[in-house]
Amino acid sequence: MSDDNNPFNILGSDKVPQQGGQAIQEENKSGDLNERIKNLINSSKIFLFMKGNPQMPQCGFSANVVGILNAMNANYKTFDILTDMDIRQGVKEFSNWPTYPQLYVNGQLIGGNDIIMEMYEAGELSEVLK
Amino acid sequence: MVDFTTVENLIKGTLTDAVVKVTDLTGTQDHLGIMIISDAFEGKILIQQHQMIMDILKEKLHSNEIHAVQLKTLTKEKAKAQGLLES
């Protein structure tokens, strides 16, 4: 039986589902704030600044984006901006985007909850995450 | 709280071809749903389109005249395809 007509293959792939995102912490908190932010963003192809972590999001919008990424079987890392006020303020200025969550792919800001939802519903997100 | 015509004109001041529709999301005139149709969005990814609008609204957001916005940005072609703009 091929994957196409396997009713349990809801992810549309034969890959084993990921465990979800991996929350990371900074190894080195000294140094320039912009460098710290870049290091975080570049630690994974898909990176999410969020409130809380993938296992326990602290905001409905963050939870929503985590849910979408998990549904797409994405491999991603996250940082909890509630744990660091410098990062929390710094990322807003770095990206010129005022709210969280913020999803980055290949170092580029893709969007917050609204945009990710819209791209997901339009079927455009999978292209971006590739 | 903000006058919707002001918001509309603010956006049209920068994006001169824009079709703008402002919706009051909460009945308090400070949580706005704004749909913007403009060909200035051509070739830009969604976040860049939203950033263009957020830049225009920056002061209104900072002063808290607008508390929150939900944006929908489309090129004219996309809007026509979705039946949001008459062709």
Backbone of each chain as ProteinMPNN parsed JSONL, in Angstrom:
{"seq_chain_A": "MSDDNNPFNILGSDKVPQQGGQAIQEENKSGDLNERIKNLINSSKIFLFMKGNPQMPQCGFSANVVGILNAMNANYKTFDILTDMDIRQGVKEFSNWPTYPQLYVNGQLIGGNDIIMEMYEAGELSEVLK", "coords_chain_A": {"N_chain_A": [[0.853, -1.203, 0.0], [0.626, 2.155, -0.886], [1.891, 5.331, 0.363], [0.133, 7.269, -0.333], [-2.5, 6.383, -0.212], [-2.768, 5.626, 2.39], [-4.618, 5.865, 5.203], [-3.709, 6.715, 7.669], [-1.624, 8.288, 7.293], [-1.377, 11.167, 7.899], [0.313, 13.289, 7.71], [1.243, 13.321, 5.229], [3.642, 12.258, 4.457], [6.334, 9.863, 4.558], [7.896, 10.131, 6.665], [9.038, 9.83, 10.054], [7.13, 11.34, 12.558], [8.243, 14.438, 13.977], [9.459, 15.232, 17.256], [8.578, 17.659, 17.875], [9.354, 21.137, 18.443], [12.603, 22.264, 19.589], [13.516, 23.706, 22.534], [15.931, 26.148, 23.142], [18.789, 27.414, 24.973], [20.876, 30.266, 25.532], [24.37, 29.893, 25.075], [26.35, 31.661, 25.588], [26.062, 34.629, 27.126], [27.301, 37.034, 27.09], [28.642, 39.806, 25.242], [27.817, 41.48, 22.137], [24.467, 42.546, 21.689], [23.036, 42.326, 19.241], [24.632, 40.428, 17.957], [24.229, 38.239, 19.614], [21.524, 37.787, 19.126], [21.593, 37.171, 16.394], [23.121, 34.828, 16.5], [21.353, 33.118, 17.803], [19.186, 33.005, 15.946], [20.478, 31.873, 13.781], [20.995, 29.363, 14.669], [19.418, 27.356, 13.827], [17.788, 26.177, 10.895], [15.055, 26.643, 10.791], [13.651, 28.827, 12.969], [12.189, 29.913, 16.001], [11.122, 32.653, 17.857], [9.461, 32.826, 20.837], [6.775, 32.921, 23.318], [7.236, 31.175, 26.166], [7.727, 27.612, 25.808], [7.873, 24.962, 23.28], [6.607, 22.755, 24.457], [5.17, 23.885, 26.476], [3.61, 26.451, 25.764], [3.286, 29.966, 26.434], [1.415, 31.654, 25.497], [-1.367, 32.2, 23.421], [-0.997, 32.717, 20.694], [1.641, 31.993, 20.229], [1.397, 29.294, 20.826], [-0.229, 28.516, 18.758], [1.38, 28.852, 16.448], [3.402, 27.02, 17.025], [1.84, 24.718, 16.963], [1.19, 24.622, 14.239], [3.727, 24.343, 13.053], [4.465, 21.873, 14.11], [2.47, 20.304, 12.994], [3.305, 20.361, 10.425], [5.44, 18.848, 10.528], [7.889, 19.977, 11.044], [11.351, 20.659, 11.68], [12.62, 22.359, 14.221], [14.004, 25.091, 16.212], [13.552, 26.836, 19.324], [13.277, 29.917, 21.208], [12.659, 31.162, 24.421], [11.332, 34.149, 24.95], [10.452, 35.308, 27.243], [12.243, 34.8, 29.176], [14.354, 36.466, 29.026], [14.886, 39.758, 29.135], [16.462, 41.525, 27.648], [16.884, 40.278, 25.169], [14.232, 40.025, 24.455], [13.424, 42.715, 24.033], [15.374, 43.475, 22.248], [15.112, 41.888, 19.902], [12.793, 42.831, 18.759], [13.586, 45.312, 17.822], [15.671, 44.593, 16.168], [14.347, 43.204, 14.124], [12.46, 44.977, 13.342], [9.827, 44.486, 13.992], [6.96, 44.345, 15.947], [5.841, 42.388, 17.658], [5.4, 39.128, 19.297], [4.739, 35.667, 18.549], [7.795, 35.242, 16.52], [8.747, 34.012, 13.487], [11.549, 32.62, 11.923], [13.193, 31.767, 8.895], [15.988, 30.396, 7.47], [17.411, 32.577, 8.504], [15.851, 34.728, 7.848], [13.105, 36.842, 8.654], [9.903, 35.541, 8.634], [7.297, 35.776, 9.567], [4.655, 36.593, 11.969], [2.044, 35.227, 14.028], [-0.381, 35.787, 12.516], [0.474, 35.985, 9.824], [1.744, 33.532, 9.428], [-0.394, 31.807, 9.807], [-2.007, 32.591, 7.63], [-0.358, 31.935, 5.466], [-0.132, 29.219, 5.869], [-2.756, 28.346, 5.541], [-3.101, 29.011, 2.899], [-1.515, 27.23, 1.742], [1.107, 27.877, 1.297], [3.123, 27.767, 3.089], [4.606, 25.404, 3.354], [6.324, 25.441, 1.199], [8.04, 27.521, 1.899], [9.245, 26.51, 4.173], [10.81, 24.484, 3.302]], "CA_chain_A": [[0.0, 0.0, 0.0], [1.479, 3.345, -0.954], [1.566, 6.344, 1.367], [-0.939, 8.141, -0.804], [-3.823, 5.947, 0.238], [-2.725, 5.203, 3.779], [-5.426, 6.856, 5.929], [-3.038, 7.196, 8.881], [-0.51, 9.142, 6.894], [-1.976, 12.503, 7.863], [1.331, 14.295, 7.422], [1.559, 13.265, 3.81], [5.015, 11.834, 4.185], [6.646, 8.613, 5.251], [8.841, 10.434, 7.739], [8.561, 9.705, 11.422], [6.847, 12.684, 13.063], [9.214, 15.016, 14.895], [8.993, 15.395, 18.623], [8.24, 19.064, 18.049], [10.523, 22.01, 18.472], [13.534, 22.118, 20.697], [13.81, 24.99, 23.169], [17.36, 26.268, 23.446], [19.229, 28.539, 25.783], [22.141, 30.815, 25.049], [25.561, 29.402, 25.761], [27.151, 32.802, 25.994], [25.191, 35.798, 27.186], [28.063, 38.276, 26.986], [28.811, 40.2, 23.855], [26.886, 42.406, 21.509], [23.095, 42.028, 21.657], [22.7, 41.911, 17.876], [25.349, 39.169, 17.701], [23.516, 37.188, 20.366], [20.277, 37.511, 18.402], [21.944, 36.465, 15.146], [23.54, 33.467, 16.848], [20.135, 32.336, 18.072], [18.438, 32.797, 14.702], [21.244, 31.008, 12.884], [21.25, 28.051, 15.278], [18.567, 26.375, 13.169], [17.193, 26.671, 9.644], [13.759, 27.184, 11.2], [13.831, 29.298, 14.346], [11.01, 30.634, 16.5], [11.088, 33.366, 19.129], [8.098, 32.628, 21.328], [6.564, 33.014, 24.759], [7.196, 29.802, 26.655], [8.436, 26.656, 24.954], [6.915, 24.174, 22.492], [5.84, 21.85, 25.313], [4.268, 24.689, 27.294], [3.57, 27.842, 25.289], [2.681, 30.883, 27.406], [0.576, 32.609, 24.782], [-2.15, 31.483, 22.422], [-0.439, 32.882, 19.352], [2.826, 31.135, 20.186], [0.904, 27.913, 20.782], [-0.773, 28.29, 17.426], [2.481, 28.674, 15.496], [4.004, 25.732, 17.374], [0.946, 23.68, 16.452], [1.323, 24.558, 12.781], [5.046, 23.779, 12.728], [4.41, 20.439, 14.424], [1.61, 19.654, 11.997], [4.058, 20.268, 9.171], [6.578, 17.975, 10.782], [9.095, 20.797, 10.902], [12.423, 20.514, 12.637], [12.901, 23.761, 14.548], [14.424, 25.437, 17.565], [12.817, 27.987, 19.853], [13.824, 30.626, 22.368], [11.599, 31.759, 25.24], [11.711, 35.552, 25.16], [10.062, 35.732, 28.594], [13.345, 34.528, 30.099], [15.454, 37.417, 28.829], [14.319, 41.051, 28.73], [17.319, 42.156, 26.625], [16.547, 39.638, 23.902], [12.832, 40.347, 24.169], [13.372, 44.061, 23.473], [16.331, 43.576, 21.144], [14.629, 41.25, 18.667], [11.793, 43.738, 18.162], [14.298, 46.35, 17.067], [16.447, 43.882, 15.147], [13.507, 42.791, 12.999], [11.443, 46.002, 13.094], [8.517, 43.834, 14.108], [6.71, 44.662, 17.358], [5.161, 41.381, 18.48], [5.805, 37.72, 19.277], [5.965, 34.993, 18.096], [8.432, 35.612, 15.256], [9.329, 32.825, 12.857], [12.633, 32.88, 10.977], [13.686, 30.653, 8.091], [17.271, 30.788, 6.875], [17.823, 33.892, 8.984], [14.933, 35.797, 7.456], [11.802, 36.862, 9.316], [8.797, 35.153, 7.753], [6.083, 36.394, 10.068], [4.086, 36.232, 13.26], [0.923, 34.291, 13.954], [-1.318, 36.087, 11.421], [1.073, 35.681, 8.525], [1.968, 32.086, 9.354], [-1.724, 31.222, 9.592], [-2.458, 32.875, 6.268], [0.471, 31.151, 4.543], [-0.466, 27.815, 6.077], [-4.059, 28.085, 4.928], [-2.975, 29.147, 1.445], [-0.634, 26.166, 1.276], [2.393, 28.441, 0.883], [4.135, 27.644, 4.143], [5.48, 24.249, 3.15], [7.359, 25.887, 0.258], [8.991, 28.356, 2.625], [9.969, 25.721, 5.183], [11.629, 23.482, 2.625]], "C_chain_A": [[0.884, 1.248, 0.0], [1.03, 4.359, 0.101], [0.368, 7.193, 0.968], [-2.309, 7.709, -0.311], [-3.801, 5.312, 1.629], [-3.462, 6.238, 4.628], [-4.737, 7.409, 7.176], [-1.898, 8.152, 8.56], [-0.987, 10.585, 6.757], [-0.953, 13.573, 7.524], [1.738, 14.277, 5.962], [2.999, 12.917, 3.528], [5.284, 10.551, 4.943], [7.624, 8.842, 6.4], [8.197, 10.197, 9.096], [8.281, 11.116, 11.941], [7.92, 13.163, 14.043], [8.604, 15.086, 16.293], [8.46, 16.809, 18.852], [9.509, 19.866, 18.144], [11.395, 21.767, 19.693], [13.849, 23.507, 21.255], [15.296, 25.059, 23.488], [17.615, 27.459, 24.358], [20.556, 29.045, 25.234], [23.303, 30.22, 25.824], [26.362, 30.563, 26.329], [26.301, 34.066, 25.946], [25.962, 37.106, 27.141], [28.152, 38.636, 25.509], [27.659, 41.043, 23.362], [25.498, 41.779, 21.367], [22.698, 41.546, 20.261], [23.383, 40.601, 17.494], [24.645, 38.008, 18.387], [22.24, 36.785, 19.623], [20.561, 36.723, 17.124], [22.351, 35.025, 15.429], [22.332, 32.572, 17.114], [19.423, 31.988, 16.761], [19.157, 31.803, 13.791], [21.515, 29.623, 13.459], [20.397, 26.962, 14.628], [17.978, 26.999, 11.906], [15.829, 27.304, 9.915], [13.862, 27.553, 12.68], [12.653, 30.148, 14.785], [11.298, 31.323, 17.833], [9.653, 33.308, 19.626], [8.011, 32.909, 22.819], [6.356, 31.597, 25.278], [7.994, 28.894, 25.738], [7.413, 25.764, 24.255], [6.054, 23.242, 23.352], [4.823, 22.628, 26.129], [4.29, 26.157, 26.856], [2.832, 28.731, 26.294], [1.777, 31.917, 26.738], [-0.121, 31.854, 23.657], [-1.572, 31.565, 21.019], [0.812, 32.02, 19.185], [2.409, 29.675, 20.063], [0.413, 27.564, 19.383], [0.334, 28.029, 16.401], [3.208, 27.353, 15.756], [3.164, 24.588, 16.811], [1.076, 23.507, 14.948], [2.657, 23.915, 12.395], [5.061, 22.275, 12.992], [3.576, 19.684, 13.395], [2.349, 19.478, 10.675], [5.308, 19.421, 9.337], [7.907, 18.718, 10.661], [10.093, 20.501, 12.023], [12.881, 21.929, 13.001], [13.378, 23.941, 15.982], [13.684, 26.688, 18.006], [13.605, 28.655, 20.977], [12.673, 31.308, 23.096], [11.993, 33.191, 25.6], [11.301, 36.061, 26.544], [11.211, 35.546, 29.584], [14.457, 35.567, 29.986], [14.927, 38.747, 28.275], [15.149, 41.726, 27.637], [16.975, 41.604, 25.25], [15.13, 40.04, 23.486], [12.71, 41.724, 23.496], [14.216, 44.142, 22.199], [15.807, 43.012, 19.829], [13.612, 42.146, 17.967], [12.474, 44.799, 17.312], [15.077, 45.74, 15.91], [15.596, 43.631, 13.901], [12.539, 43.886, 12.561], [10.049, 45.379, 13.057], [8.141, 43.815, 15.587], [6.185, 43.536, 18.24], [5.8, 40.001, 18.367], [4.57, 36.856, 19.119], [6.529, 35.578, 16.795], [9.135, 34.377, 14.695], [10.371, 33.225, 11.811], [12.955, 31.615, 10.199], [14.916, 31.13, 7.346], [17.648, 32.218, 7.245], [16.883, 35.018, 8.618], [13.595, 35.695, 8.189], [10.699, 36.555, 8.31], [7.488, 35.752, 8.253], [5.74, 35.999, 11.494], [2.885, 35.334, 13.029], [0.009, 34.523, 12.744], [-0.786, 35.614, 10.078], [1.284, 34.173, 8.361], [0.656, 31.356, 9.111], [-2.167, 31.374, 8.135], [-1.672, 32.038, 5.252], [0.139, 29.665, 4.641], [-1.772, 27.474, 5.371], [-4.008, 28.169, 3.408], [-2.066, 28.06, 0.863], [0.749, 26.657, 0.866], [3.512, 28.168, 1.881], [5.113, 26.502, 3.887], [6.614, 24.594, 2.184], [8.466, 26.63, 0.99], [9.858, 27.526, 3.57], [10.921, 24.704, 4.565], [13.12, 23.731, 2.798]], "O_chain_A": [[1.796, 1.36, 0.819], [-0.065, 4.257, 0.655], [-0.321, 7.761, 1.816], [-3.172, 8.539, -0.027], [-4.703, 4.557, 1.994], [-2.993, 7.368, 4.764], [-5.134, 8.456, 7.688], [-1.293, 8.745, 9.453], [-1.003, 11.152, 5.664], [-1.326, 14.663, 7.091], [2.499, 15.135, 5.515], [3.522, 13.248, 2.464], [4.546, 10.196, 5.862], [8.115, 7.9, 7.022], [6.986, 10.341, 9.268], [9.119, 12.003, 11.778], [8.438, 12.381, 14.84], [7.388, 15.008, 16.466], [7.944, 17.107, 19.929], [10.607, 19.343, 17.951], [10.982, 21.155, 20.678], [14.376, 24.369, 20.552], [15.855, 24.115, 24.048], [16.794, 28.366, 24.495], [21.269, 28.315, 24.546], [23.249, 30.06, 27.043], [26.966, 30.465, 27.397], [25.88, 34.514, 24.879], [25.359, 38.179, 27.151], [27.775, 37.849, 24.641], [26.676, 41.283, 24.064], [25.372, 40.62, 20.971], [22.094, 40.483, 20.116], [22.801, 39.766, 16.799], [24.487, 36.932, 17.811], [21.92, 35.602, 19.507], [19.877, 35.749, 16.809], [21.978, 34.111, 14.694], [22.3, 31.413, 16.7], [19.102, 30.828, 16.503], [18.521, 30.994, 13.115], [22.181, 28.803, 12.827], [20.631, 25.775, 14.855], [17.705, 28.199, 11.861], [15.487, 28.346, 9.357], [14.126, 26.702, 13.529], [12.176, 31.0, 14.036], [11.669, 30.675, 18.812], [8.73, 33.7, 18.911], [9.022, 33.107, 23.494], [5.418, 30.908, 24.877], [8.843, 29.36, 24.978], [6.228, 25.797, 24.587], [4.902, 22.972, 23.012], [3.747, 22.119, 26.443], [4.915, 26.997, 27.503], [1.869, 28.296, 26.925], [1.421, 32.929, 27.343], [0.468, 30.979, 23.023], [-1.644, 30.607, 20.249], [1.017, 31.398, 18.142], [2.994, 28.914, 19.292], [0.619, 26.452, 18.895], [0.239, 27.107, 15.591], [3.584, 26.652, 14.817], [3.692, 23.623, 16.26], [1.074, 22.385, 14.441], [2.709, 23.05, 11.521], [5.599, 21.501, 12.201], [3.923, 18.578, 12.979], [2.057, 18.563, 9.905], [6.122, 19.291, 8.423], [8.913, 18.154, 10.231], [9.724, 20.147, 13.143], [13.469, 22.62, 12.169], [13.187, 23.079, 16.84], [13.248, 27.494, 17.185], [14.472, 28.048, 21.605], [11.822, 31.948, 22.478], [12.865, 33.419, 26.438], [11.75, 37.125, 26.971], [11.164, 36.068, 30.698], [15.403, 35.545, 30.773], [14.569, 38.845, 27.101], [14.596, 42.425, 26.788], [16.796, 42.354, 24.29], [14.87, 40.351, 22.323], [11.985, 41.879, 22.514], [13.836, 44.779, 21.217], [16.031, 43.592, 18.767], [13.572, 42.213, 16.739], [12.006, 45.141, 16.226], [15.133, 46.301, 14.815], [16.054, 43.816, 12.773], [11.873, 43.753, 11.534], [9.218, 45.706, 12.21], [8.915, 43.323, 16.407], [6.092, 43.708, 19.456], [6.615, 39.736, 17.482], [3.473, 37.258, 19.508], [5.846, 36.303, 16.072], [9.997, 33.783, 15.342], [10.113, 34.053, 10.937], [12.987, 30.522, 10.764], [14.881, 32.156, 6.667], [18.142, 32.976, 6.41], [17.094, 36.157, 9.037], [13.028, 34.611, 8.327], [10.574, 37.214, 7.277], [6.66, 36.187, 7.454], [6.425, 35.198, 12.13], [2.733, 34.75, 11.956], [-0.337, 33.58, 12.032], [-1.475, 34.948, 9.306], [1.034, 33.613, 7.294], [0.591, 30.414, 8.321], [-2.633, 30.426, 7.502], [-2.243, 31.5, 4.303], [0.129, 28.948, 3.641], [-1.882, 26.451, 4.695], [-4.764, 27.492, 2.712], [-1.875, 27.98, -0.35], [1.483, 25.951, 0.175], [4.693, 28.318, 1.567], [6.305, 26.621, 4.17], [7.732, 24.099, 2.331], [9.654, 26.414, 0.749], [11.045, 27.799, 3.746], [11.754, 24.13, 5.267], [13.937, 22.967, 2.282]]}, "seq_chain_B": "MVDFTTVENLIKGTLTDAVVKVTDLTGTQDHLGIMIISDAFEGKILIQQHQMIMDILKEKLHSNEIHAVQLKTLTKEKAKAQGLLES", "coords_chain_B": {"N_chain_B": [[-8.288, 55.305, 20.333], [-9.396, 55.961, 17.065], [-9.98, 57.841, 14.067], [-11.409, 56.336, 11.29], [-11.212, 57.249, 8.674], [-8.967, 58.828, 8.784], [-6.981, 56.9, 9.122], [-7.246, 55.55, 6.721], [-6.576, 57.594, 4.883], [-3.975, 58.081, 5.659], [-2.641, 55.757, 4.901], [-3.144, 55.789, 2.169], [-1.749, 58.031, 1.542], [0.851, 57.233, 1.328], [0.816, 54.831, -0.156], [-0.331, 55.312, -3.019], [-2.075, 54.126, -4.83], [-3.722, 52.584, -3.369], [-6.437, 50.512, -2.24], [-8.374, 50.713, 0.532], [-9.758, 49.157, 3.371], [-11.226, 49.565, 6.397], [-11.952, 47.871, 9.361], [-13.783, 47.699, 12.35], [-12.806, 45.815, 14.981], [-13.526, 45.288, 17.595], [-15.409, 47.044, 18.434], [-14.5, 49.193, 19.775], [-13.033, 50.94, 18.436], [-10.243, 50.842, 18.396], [-9.026, 48.47, 17.954], [-8.188, 47.27, 15.048], [-9.147, 45.863, 11.937], [-7.548, 45.78, 8.954], [-7.784, 45.941, 5.537], [-5.716, 46.034, 2.759], [-5.321, 46.817, -0.546], [-3.001, 46.864, -3.023], [-0.725, 47.584, -5.662], [1.802, 48.081, -4.9], [2.703, 46.079, -3.352], [3.604, 44.115, -4.913], [5.791, 41.474, -5.678], [6.836, 41.334, -3.141], [7.355, 39.574, -0.053], [4.903, 38.376, 2.335], [5.47, 39.313, 4.998], [7.031, 41.541, 4.49], [5.212, 43.128, 3.175], [3.389, 43.581, 5.237], [5.058, 44.93, 6.97], [5.485, 47.318, 5.628], [3.024, 48.568, 5.957], [2.856, 48.651, 8.748], [4.908, 50.417, 9.277], [3.842, 52.767, 8.271], [1.765, 53.121, 10.051], [3.013, 53.423, 12.415], [3.285, 55.643, 14.285], [0.677, 56.039, 15.203], [0.285, 53.651, 16.465], [2.241, 53.698, 18.414], [1.395, 55.852, 19.965], [-0.777, 54.741, 20.966], [-3.28, 55.265, 19.984], [-4.218, 53.538, 18.163], [-4.645, 50.324, 19.204], [-4.261, 47.653, 18.46], [-3.665, 45.864, 15.429], [-4.958, 43.953, 12.735], [-3.859, 42.675, 9.792], [-4.579, 42.497, 6.304], [-3.1, 42.048, 3.37], [-2.974, 42.595, -0.098], [-2.097, 42.163, -3.555], [-3.41, 43.782, -6.495], [-4.034, 41.908, -8.4], [-4.184, 39.518, -6.923], [-6.314, 40.165, -5.231], [-8.407, 40.397, -7.028], [-8.546, 37.774, -7.903], [-9.504, 36.603, -5.63], [-11.96, 37.655, -5.486], [-12.272, 40.054, -4.177], [-11.966, 42.434, -5.285], [-13.331, 44.259, -7.884], [-12.974, 43.36, -11.273]], "CA_chain_B": [[-9.409, 55.482, 19.41], [-8.924, 56.682, 15.888], [-10.951, 58.01, 12.995], [-11.021, 55.399, 10.232], [-10.833, 57.991, 7.465], [-7.582, 59.235, 9.006], [-6.158, 55.723, 8.847], [-7.326, 55.328, 5.286], [-5.8, 58.62, 4.191], [-2.574, 57.892, 6.03], [-2.117, 54.683, 4.055], [-3.198, 56.245, 0.777], [-0.727, 59.064, 1.376], [2.096, 56.57, 0.935], [0.503, 53.911, -1.251], [-1.351, 56.149, -3.661], [-3.062, 53.343, -5.592], [-4.297, 51.595, -2.456], [-7.822, 50.402, -1.816], [-8.26, 50.429, 1.962], [-11.014, 48.937, 4.077], [-10.965, 49.455, 7.831], [-13.035, 47.236, 10.11], [-13.668, 47.774, 13.805], [-12.87, 44.412, 15.416], [-14.01, 45.118, 18.965], [-16.402, 48.059, 18.767], [-13.867, 50.243, 20.578], [-12.302, 51.767, 17.47], [-8.787, 50.82, 18.542], [-8.558, 47.181, 17.423], [-8.64, 47.419, 13.677], [-8.811, 44.963, 10.841], [-7.349, 46.645, 7.791], [-7.438, 45.277, 4.284], [-5.087, 46.981, 1.845], [-5.049, 46.262, -1.871], [-2.127, 47.803, -3.731], [0.316, 46.939, -6.452], [3.104, 48.318, -4.266], [3.073, 44.832, -2.678], [4.103, 43.198, -5.941], [7.162, 40.97, -5.527], [7.28, 41.332, -1.744], [6.744, 38.527, 0.755], [3.863, 38.915, 3.224], [5.992, 40.083, 6.138], [7.474, 42.84, 3.982], [3.99, 43.882, 2.903], [2.865, 44.027, 6.525], [5.991, 45.911, 7.539], [5.226, 48.601, 4.962], [1.843, 49.164, 6.589], [3.191, 48.942, 10.145], [5.725, 51.63, 9.252], [2.936, 53.906, 8.06], [0.904, 53.269, 11.234], [3.892, 53.395, 13.588], [2.998, 56.669, 15.298], [-0.66, 55.781, 15.773], [0.414, 52.504, 17.363], [3.046, 54.134, 19.557], [0.595, 56.748, 20.809], [-1.868, 53.891, 21.448], [-4.561, 55.604, 19.367], [-4.58, 52.2, 17.705], [-4.031, 49.379, 20.138], [-3.824, 46.453, 17.749], [-4.188, 45.746, 14.072], [-4.86, 42.702, 12.006], [-3.714, 43.153, 8.429], [-4.657, 41.634, 5.137], [-2.521, 42.805, 2.259], [-3.069, 41.875, -1.372], [-1.917, 42.882, -4.81], [-4.711, 43.873, -7.187], [-4.268, 40.635, -9.076], [-4.627, 38.558, -5.907], [-7.626, 40.59, -4.748], [-9.384, 40.043, -8.064], [-8.669, 36.319, -7.879], [-10.293, 36.224, -4.445], [-13.254, 38.307, -5.579], [-12.333, 41.194, -3.257], [-11.876, 43.649, -6.091], [-13.951, 44.04, -9.202], [-11.982, 43.495, -12.328]], "C_chain_B": [[-8.975, 56.358, 18.234], [-10.023, 56.742, 14.829], [-10.512, 57.164, 11.788], [-10.595, 56.103, 8.944], [-9.375, 58.46, 7.568], [-6.634, 58.092, 8.657], [-6.093, 55.47, 7.344], [-6.446, 56.316, 4.523], [-4.312, 58.504, 4.456], [-1.932, 56.857, 5.106], [-2.073, 55.133, 2.598], [-2.17, 57.343, 0.492], [0.59, 58.471, 0.917], [1.875, 55.641, -0.258], [-0.664, 54.517, -2.033], [-2.41, 55.341, -4.407], [-3.916, 52.454, -4.69], [-5.81, 51.684, -2.326], [-7.772, 49.944, -0.36], [-9.642, 50.22, 2.564], [-10.705, 48.69, 5.548], [-12.189, 48.874, 8.525], [-12.761, 47.352, 11.607], [-13.856, 46.361, 14.376], [-13.541, 44.237, 16.77], [-15.102, 46.11, 19.351], [-15.828, 49.192, 19.602], [-13.005, 51.169, 19.726], [-10.791, 51.834, 17.715], [-8.175, 49.447, 18.212], [-9.09, 47.092, 15.994], [-8.231, 46.257, 12.783], [-8.684, 45.822, 9.595], [-6.967, 45.806, 6.577], [-6.884, 46.33, 3.331], [-4.79, 46.271, 0.524], [-4.211, 47.271, -2.642], [-1.081, 47.039, -4.527], [1.718, 47.242, -5.933], [3.599, 47.049, -3.563], [3.695, 43.819, -3.638], [5.556, 42.784, -5.663], [7.687, 40.964, -4.105], [6.624, 40.181, -0.991], [5.831, 39.189, 1.793], [4.404, 39.789, 4.348], [6.454, 41.465, 5.692], [6.276, 43.738, 3.67], [3.415, 44.439, 4.208], [3.753, 45.097, 7.141], [5.798, 47.292, 6.916], [4.068, 49.327, 5.642], [2.133, 49.541, 8.045], [4.036, 50.206, 10.245], [4.842, 52.871, 9.137], [2.129, 54.19, 9.337], [1.679, 53.432, 12.54], [3.471, 54.378, 14.685], [1.647, 56.444, 15.978], [-0.615, 54.611, 16.749], [1.182, 52.9, 18.618], [2.223, 54.974, 20.527], [-0.608, 56.011, 21.382], [-3.25, 54.354, 20.974], [-5.134, 54.335, 18.725], [-3.875, 51.223, 18.628], [-3.49, 48.145, 19.418], [-4.413, 46.434, 16.347], [-4.037, 44.316, 13.577], [-4.866, 43.106, 10.542], [-4.024, 42.068, 7.411], [-4.177, 42.469, 3.957], [-2.574, 41.962, 0.991], [-2.656, 42.776, -2.53], [-3.267, 42.904, -5.505], [-5.063, 42.55, -7.856], [-4.832, 39.597, -8.099], [-6.036, 38.879, -5.418], [-8.713, 40.225, -5.752], [-9.633, 38.537, -8.057], [-9.529, 35.857, -6.728], [-11.655, 36.917, -4.429], [-13.398, 39.497, -4.635], [-12.263, 42.523, -3.994], [-12.491, 43.349, -7.441], [-12.923, 44.237, -10.303], [-12.517, 44.35, -13.474]], "O_chain_B": [[-8.278, 57.359, 18.404], [-10.861, 55.848, 14.708], [-9.375, 57.273, 11.329], [-9.728, 55.618, 8.217], [-8.646, 58.485, 6.575], [-5.621, 58.289, 7.986], [-5.029, 55.213, 6.782], [-5.677, 55.934, 3.641], [-3.489, 58.791, 3.587], [-0.829, 57.056, 4.599], [-1.097, 54.892, 1.888], [-1.774, 57.554, -0.654], [1.358, 59.118, 0.205], [2.631, 55.656, -1.23], [-1.83, 54.26, -1.735], [-3.528, 55.82, -4.598], [-4.732, 51.669, -5.173], [-6.389, 52.771, -2.304], [-7.192, 48.902, -0.056], [-10.571, 50.987, 2.312], [-10.014, 47.734, 5.9], [-13.315, 49.322, 8.307], [-11.64, 47.128, 12.065], [-14.937, 45.782, 14.265], [-14.068, 43.166, 17.068], [-15.657, 46.039, 20.448], [-16.566, 50.052, 20.084], [-12.336, 52.065, 20.241], [-10.136, 52.782, 17.284], [-6.954, 49.293, 18.196], [-10.279, 46.868, 15.766], [-7.116, 45.743, 12.869], [-9.628, 46.52, 9.225], [-5.978, 45.072, 6.584], [-7.495, 47.377, 3.119], [-4.095, 45.256, 0.491], [-4.649, 48.395, -2.887], [-0.615, 45.979, -4.109], [2.705, 46.727, -6.459], [4.776, 46.951, -3.216], [4.24, 42.798, -3.218], [6.426, 43.626, -5.444], [8.848, 40.628, -3.873], [5.47, 39.845, -1.254], [5.956, 40.377, 2.092], [3.873, 40.866, 4.621], [6.293, 42.445, 6.42], [6.323, 44.95, 3.877], [3.01, 45.599, 4.282], [3.269, 46.048, 7.754], [5.931, 48.31, 7.594], [4.122, 50.535, 5.872], [1.72, 50.599, 8.519], [3.893, 50.978, 11.194], [5.062, 53.879, 9.808], [1.846, 55.344, 9.66], [1.097, 53.561, 13.617], [3.319, 54.006, 15.848], [1.507, 56.64, 17.185], [-1.362, 54.57, 17.727], [0.836, 52.501, 19.73], [2.335, 54.831, 21.745], [-1.367, 56.565, 22.178], [-4.271, 53.898, 21.49], [-6.341, 54.092, 18.739], [-2.66, 51.288, 18.811], [-2.403, 47.657, 19.727], [-5.517, 46.926, 16.113], [-3.118, 43.588, 13.953], [-5.776, 43.803, 10.094], [-3.766, 40.885, 7.632], [-4.79, 43.476, 3.603], [-2.261, 40.772, 1.006], [-2.842, 43.992, -2.488], [-4.165, 42.14, -5.154], [-6.22, 42.13, -7.879], [-5.804, 38.9, -8.391], [-6.852, 37.979, -5.217], [-9.804, 39.797, -5.373], [-10.768, 38.08, -8.188], [-10.211, 34.836, -6.826], [-12.413, 36.781, -3.469], [-14.515, 39.908, -4.323], [-12.471, 43.589, -3.414], [-12.211, 42.322, -8.059], [-12.113, 45.163, -10.263], [-11.813, 44.574, -14.459]]}, "name": "protein", "num_of_chains": 2, "seq": "MSDDNNPFNILGSDKVPQQGGQAIQEENKSGDLNERIKNLINSSKIFLFMKGNPQMPQCGFSANVVGILNAMNANYKTFDILTDMDIRQGVKEFSNWPTYPQLYVNGQLIGGNDIIMEMYEAGELSEVLKMVDFTTVENLIKGTLTDAVVKVTDLTGTQDHLGIMIISDAFEGKILIQQHQMIMDILKEKLHSNEIHAVQLKTLTKEKAKAQGLLES"}
